[in-house]
């Protein structure tokens, strides 16, 4: 975005087959214009958590599988889909 985005109440959802995961952005998180945020799986040990650019799942690992499609959805604080990506394995 060309403007700062207040991420309070935003949720990143991931669906892989029957598995569903959610990441709720920290309260008070503000993503600066043009910046990005990376959300790491809980099993990644060699990164340092540094909000708002580096965030980490507390207890969940990002689930992946070989043959099922993966759907990732970003919802704002009102539950509107802001972005969506589907990766299909063939």
ZILIN-V766370 format. One record per residue. RES is the residue in one small letter. PHI is phi in radians with two decimals (NA if undefined). Layout:
res=RES phi=PHI
res=RES phi=PHI
This chain:
res=x phi=NA
res=x phi=-1.52
res=x phi=-2.20
res=x phi=-1.07
res=x phi=-2.19
res=x phi=-1.38
res=x phi=-1.61
res=x phi=-1.00
res=x phi=1.55
res=x phi=-1.36
res=x phi=-2.35
res=x phi=-1.82
res=x phi=-1.99
res=x phi=-2.29
res=x phi=-2.16
res=x phi=-2.28
res=x phi=1.02
res=x phi=-1.57
res=x phi=-1.53
res=x phi=-2.25
res=x phi=-2.33
res=x phi=-2.35
res=x phi=-2.17
res=x phi=-1.70
res=x phi=-1.15
res=x phi=-1.07
res=x phi=-1.05
res=x phi=1.42
res=x phi=-1.23
res=x phi=-2.21
res=x phi=-1.65
res=x phi=-1.19
res=x phi=-0.92
res=x phi=1.38
res=x phi=-1.48
res=x phi=-2.20
res=x phi=-2.23
res=x phi=-1.97
res=x phi=-1.92
res=x phi=-1.65
res=x phi=-1.17
res=x phi=-1.13
res=x phi=-1.55
res=x phi=-1.52
res=x phi=-1.78
res=x phi=-1.74
res=x phi=-2.12
res=x phi=-1.85
res=x phi=-1.27
res=x phi=-2.56
res=x phi=-1.02
res=x phi=-1.64
res=x phi=-1.50
res=x phi=-2.15
res=x phi=-2.12
res=x phi=-2.45
res=x phi=-1.10
res=x phi=-1.27
res=x phi=-2.27
res=x phi=-1.76
res=x phi=-1.68
res=x phi=-1.12
res=x phi=-1.40
res=x phi=-2.29
res=x phi=-2.57
res=x phi=-1.28
res=x phi=-1.94
res=x phi=-1.75
res=x phi=-1.23
res=x phi=-2.07
res=x phi=-2.09
res=x phi=-2.10
res=x phi=-2.27
res=x phi=-1.90
res=x phi=-1.99
res=x phi=-1.40
res=x phi=-1.17
res=x phi=-1.70
res=x phi=1.44
res=x phi=-1.42
res=x phi=-1.30
res=x phi=-1.64
res=x phi=-2.63
res=x phi=-2.62
res=x phi=-2.45
res=x phi=-2.08
res=x phi=-2.00
res=x phi=-1.88
res=x phi=-1.75
res=x phi=-2.00
